Structure formats: C-alpha cells, structure tokens
Amino acid sequence: MKALRNFIDKIKPNFEKGGKFEKLHSTFDAFETFLFVPNKTTFKGSHIRDSIDMKRTMSMVLISLMPALLFGMWNVGYQHHLSIGEHKSVLENFIFGFIKVLPIIAVTYIVGLGIEFIFAQIRGHEVNEGFLVSGMLIPMVMPVDVPLWMVAVATAFAVIFGKEVFGGTGMNVFNPALLARAFIFFAYPSKITGDFVWVAGLSEGKGIVDGFSGATPLGHWGQNIVDKTPFWDMFWGFIPGSIGETSTFAILIGAFILIYTGVGSWRIIISTIAGGIVMSLIFNAFAVNDYMRVSPITHLVMGGFMFGAVFMATDPVSSAQTNTGKWIYGFLVGLFAIMIRVFNPAYPEGMMMAILLMNAFAPLIDFYVIEANIKRRMKRMKNVKA
C-alpha cells in the first residue's frame, strides 16, 4: 500500500490546478479517496465530525449486501440445475450463478459510474459515492435472465432522471435502484414478471423437467393459486426470485451489520415489518379469499419484502430524516406493501410501489413532525412564562 500511496502522490500534481490533466481532477480524486481515507480537515464554521466518511459508509452497506448476493448467485445455479433435473455441488451451482450474475453487475457499474464521472467532470465536482451501493442494488433486484441492454438503459434512466437532474447524491427524491426496477417493470413488463424470468434458461424451455414451473410463491398467490411452498424454503431462500431477494436469512445478516454499525436505521426496519404485520392481520380478520388468509410471517418472507425493508426503505436520502418520521415512514411502507400486494394482482411485488410512494411523502412527513415539535416547544415556553 505504501508503494501505491507514493505512486499516487507522484502523479497527483498533474491533476491539480495548473497540471496537465487538471480537467480530470474529479476522476482522479474519486479513485484516490476510494483507495485511501481523505486527508481533508475542517477549518472554519460548525461541522459534524465523525470517524467515517461517505465512502466508508457505502462500503459498509456493500459488505452487508454480500450475504444476500453470494447466496443469490448460488441460488441462480441451484434453480437452473433443478429446472433441468440435475443435481450439482454447492461450488458448481455457485460458479454457474456467478457467471450469470457478474455481467449484470458489470453493466450496471460501467453505465452508472460512467454517467456519474461525466456529470462530475461537467460540473467540476467530486464524484458522488452513492452509486457504489446503487450499482449493487440494481442487479440484486433484477431477474437473472434480464437482457443486459435493458439493465444498461434502466441504470442510465435511474442515474440521470433519478439523481443527476436533482443535483446528484444527497438530492434525489426517489431510490435510484427502485427507479431502475420500476423502469423495466413498466417499459418491458414481460422481462420482469411471469413464471419464466426468475430461473436462468427457463424462458428457452430447453430440457425443463416436467412439473417445474419457475413460478415464485408470490406469483402463485397473485394468480389466486394456493402456494404450498414450505415456509423454511422461503426463509432460507430455496425458491425462484430476484437475484438478491430470496433469502430472508441472508438479508437478516445484512440487517444486523447495518444496525450494529449504525449505518442503517433500525427504526425504519422495525416499523416497516410492523406495518406489514398489522396490514396482514387486518386481512386475516376479514379473509374473504385465500390470499387474505396468508399469515403475517409468510408475507414477510415472500417476495422482496425483507430486502426492501432492510436495504431499500432505509436509504438515508429518500427516506424520512427525523426519528419520529422514520417510524411513520417505515410503518406506512410496510402497510402499503402488503395492501398493494393483496389488493392489486397487477403489482404482485407491492414493496417497490410502496417505497417509491413513501419516498414522495417522506419530506411531508418530516415537515409535519418538525412543525409539531415546534408547536410543543412554543406551548412549553408559554407555560413556563405563565
């Protein structure tokens, strides 16, 4: 590392003001600060001082995503070989999934970071770190057989219209990763819905064993078909689905990392789960059809509910900022997710729509929370003076 540090210090003057490559300062700074902790210090005004910067925060989120991603790669191979009636080792399943998933990740980062670098150069700003996480989240919420060019178009849409038009990282209203998924969902619905998109090679129909449909448990319920997938298969993740969303266990490991390090909001995670449970219990109370009889705990492990609660709803930019607002925001996300899932079969994965909806209302929630706090303080002061 010392040799690398010396090399960077040697070429650094070329990228500073007056250097041969000063116009590429933003690009150079992005690589330098990614490799080493910035040596900048505050020198005036009031600042919040902390031992961790944004790049380290994003790195921690990436670490928390690894259990779900690695399991997802294995599951891609497992589901594919299951569909053709073959039994492979854990390593063979993982290698197959790794080969299928890696190109999606590569396309996402190449397109997304390319756009981030271009905007940083145009504005003369530092390269934003936010896409380090978004670039991993986008592949994890996609089906494994999604065409790479669609991933590229969706990523470009999410970065340009979801972030840059608002001013970049920290200014976006909606979660960029969910915008990418929503773009494909509405622009190319056949590539992200149905029974043939969740298992690699299933859409080709070659060598598929009899009785294997590729349908997800959530997809069955959305078609009013009673799903009999064992609960523990859904919990561990031995089911078809988006690359990183199937294993609740792996997602909970990530949740522990986020909460333990203080990077993710435990208030939003808990309140989202609570909202989902409450809505499920309300449906259980009426139970006019089989879908409304599904237990709350089953709803939590189906589809992308837990993935959304842990990694999407907790986005520090597009979620509520106040502590009280986080409780309200998370509860409504969980409530609406189950409501949309059960009431509208056209949107079987209600988590995406629920989070995007609450992203739009998060500033309003914070506004009324702050206003209520101001009124309480004013009332307290009046009582003290009296």
KAUR-V338510 format. One record per residue. RES is the residue in three letters. SS is DSSP state (a for helix, b for strand, c for the rest). NEAR is the number of other C-alpha atoms within 12 Angstrom. Layout:
res,ss,near
RES,SS,NEAR
RES,SS,NEAR
This chain:
res,ss,near
MET,c,9
LYS,a,10
ALA,a,9
LEU,a,14
ARG,a,17
ASN,a,13
PHE,a,13
ILE,a,21
ASP,a,18
LYS,a,13
ILE,a,20
LYS,a,25
PRO,a,19
ASN,a,19
PHE,a,24
GLU,c,20
LYS,c,15
GLY,c,13
GLY,c,14
LYS,c,14
PHE,c,18
GLU,a,20
LYS,a,24
LEU,a,30
HIS,a,31
SER,a,29
THR,a,33
PHE,a,28
ASP,a,34
ALA,a,29
PHE,a,26
GLU,a,26
THR,a,25
PHE,a,23
LEU,a,18
PHE,c,21
VAL,c,19
PRO,c,19
ASN,c,10
LYS,c,10
THR,c,14
THR,c,12
PHE,c,8
LYS,c,7
GLY,c,8
SER,c,7
HIS,c,9
ILE,c,11
ARG,c,12
ASP,c,11
SER,c,12
ILE,c,17
ASP,c,23
MET,a,27
LYS,a,28
ARG,a,25
THR,a,27
MET,a,32
SER,a,27
MET,a,27
VAL,a,43
LEU,a,32
ILE,a,28
SER,a,34
LEU,a,41
MET,a,29
PRO,a,32
ALA,a,41
LEU,a,40
LEU,a,35
PHE,a,38
GLY,a,47
MET,a,45
TRP,a,38
ASN,a,47
VAL,a,50
GLY,a,39
TYR,a,34
GLN,a,45
HIS,a,44
HIS,a,31
LEU,a,30
SER,a,34
ILE,c,26
GLY,c,17
GLU,c,17
HIS,c,16
LYS,c,21
SER,c,16
VAL,a,20
LEU,a,18
GLU,a,21
ASN,a,28
PHE,a,27
ILE,a,23
PHE,a,28
GLY,a,34
PHE,a,28
ILE,a,21
LYS,a,32
VAL,a,40
LEU,a,26
PRO,a,23
ILE,a,37
ILE,a,36
ALA,a,25
VAL,a,28
THR,a,41
TYR,a,30
ILE,a,25
VAL,a,31
GLY,a,44
LEU,a,34
GLY,a,25
ILE,a,31
GLU,a,40
PHE,a,34
ILE,a,26
PHE,a,27
ALA,a,28
GLN,a,24
ILE,a,18
ARG,a,20
GLY,c,20
HIS,c,24
GLU,c,28
VAL,c,36
ASN,c,39
GLU,c,33
GLY,c,39
PHE,a,42
LEU,a,34
VAL,a,38
SER,a,43
GLY,a,42
MET,a,43
LEU,a,43
ILE,a,50
PRO,a,44
MET,a,46
VAL,c,47
MET,c,48
PRO,c,47
VAL,c,46
ASP,c,37
VAL,c,41
PRO,c,26
LEU,a,27
TRP,a,20
MET,a,32
VAL,a,44
ALA,a,33
VAL,a,29
ALA,a,38
THR,a,45
ALA,a,36
PHE,a,29
ALA,a,39
VAL,a,45
ILE,a,30
PHE,a,26
GLY,a,35
LYS,c,34
GLU,a,32
VAL,a,19
PHE,a,17
GLY,c,20
GLY,c,32
THR,c,35
GLY,c,24
MET,c,23
ASN,c,32
VAL,c,35
PHE,c,43
ASN,c,45
PRO,a,47
ALA,a,45
LEU,a,45
LEU,a,40
ALA,a,42
ARG,a,43
ALA,a,38
PHE,a,31
ILE,a,33
PHE,a,29
PHE,a,18
ALA,a,19
TYR,c,22
PRO,a,19
SER,a,20
LYS,a,30
ILE,c,36
THR,c,37
GLY,c,32
ASP,c,30
PHE,c,32
VAL,c,35
TRP,c,41
VAL,c,45
ALA,c,41
GLY,c,29
LEU,a,31
SER,a,27
GLU,a,15
GLY,c,20
LYS,c,15
GLY,c,17
ILE,c,24
VAL,c,18
ASP,c,13
GLY,c,11
PHE,c,23
SER,c,27
GLY,c,37
ALA,c,32
THR,c,41
PRO,a,40
LEU,a,44
GLY,a,37
HIS,a,29
TRP,a,33
GLY,a,34
GLN,c,24
ASN,c,22
ILE,c,19
VAL,c,19
ASP,c,23
LYS,c,18
THR,c,25
PRO,c,16
PHE,a,24
TRP,a,19
ASP,a,22
MET,a,33
PHE,a,29
TRP,a,27
GLY,c,43
PHE,c,38
ILE,c,44
PRO,c,49
GLY,c,44
SER,c,49
ILE,c,51
GLY,c,48
GLU,c,54
THR,c,48
SER,c,44
THR,a,39
PHE,a,28
ALA,a,33
ILE,a,41
LEU,a,35
ILE,a,27
GLY,a,35
ALA,a,39
PHE,a,26
ILE,a,28
LEU,a,31
ILE,a,24
TYR,a,17
THR,a,21
GLY,c,18
VAL,c,31
GLY,c,33
SER,c,38
TRP,a,30
ARG,a,33
ILE,a,42
ILE,a,41
ILE,a,31
SER,a,31
THR,a,43
ILE,a,39
ALA,a,33
GLY,a,35
GLY,a,42
ILE,a,32
VAL,a,28
MET,a,35
SER,a,34
LEU,a,24
ILE,a,22
PHE,a,28
ASN,a,23
ALA,a,16
PHE,a,15
ALA,c,16
VAL,c,14
ASN,c,18
ASP,c,20
TYR,a,34
MET,a,28
ARG,a,25
VAL,c,37
SER,c,25
PRO,a,29
ILE,a,26
THR,a,33
HIS,a,44
LEU,a,46
VAL,a,42
MET,c,48
GLY,c,43
GLY,c,49
PHE,a,52
MET,a,49
PHE,a,47
GLY,a,45
ALA,a,47
VAL,a,47
PHE,a,52
MET,a,50
ALA,c,51
THR,c,41
ASP,c,44
PRO,c,34
VAL,c,27
SER,c,37
SER,c,45
ALA,c,39
GLN,c,31
THR,c,28
ASN,a,22
THR,a,24
GLY,a,31
LYS,a,37
TRP,a,32
ILE,a,33
TYR,a,46
GLY,a,47
PHE,a,34
LEU,a,42
VAL,a,50
GLY,a,47
LEU,a,39
PHE,a,36
ALA,a,45
ILE,a,53
MET,a,32
ILE,a,30
ARG,a,41
VAL,a,38
PHE,a,25
ASN,c,20
PRO,a,23
ALA,a,21
TYR,a,31
PRO,c,36
GLU,c,46
GLY,a,39
MET,a,47
MET,a,41
MET,a,39
ALA,a,41
ILE,a,48
LEU,a,35
LEU,a,31
MET,a,38
ASN,a,37
ALA,a,23
PHE,a,27
ALA,a,41
PRO,a,27
LEU,a,23
ILE,a,28
ASP,a,27
PHE,a,18
TYR,a,20
VAL,a,24
ILE,a,20
GLU,a,16
ALA,a,17
ASN,a,18
ILE,a,14
LYS,a,14
ARG,a,14
ARG,a,14
MET,a,14
LYS,a,14
ARG,a,13
MET,a,12
LYS,a,11
ASN,a,10
VAL,a,9
LYS,a,8
ALA,c,7
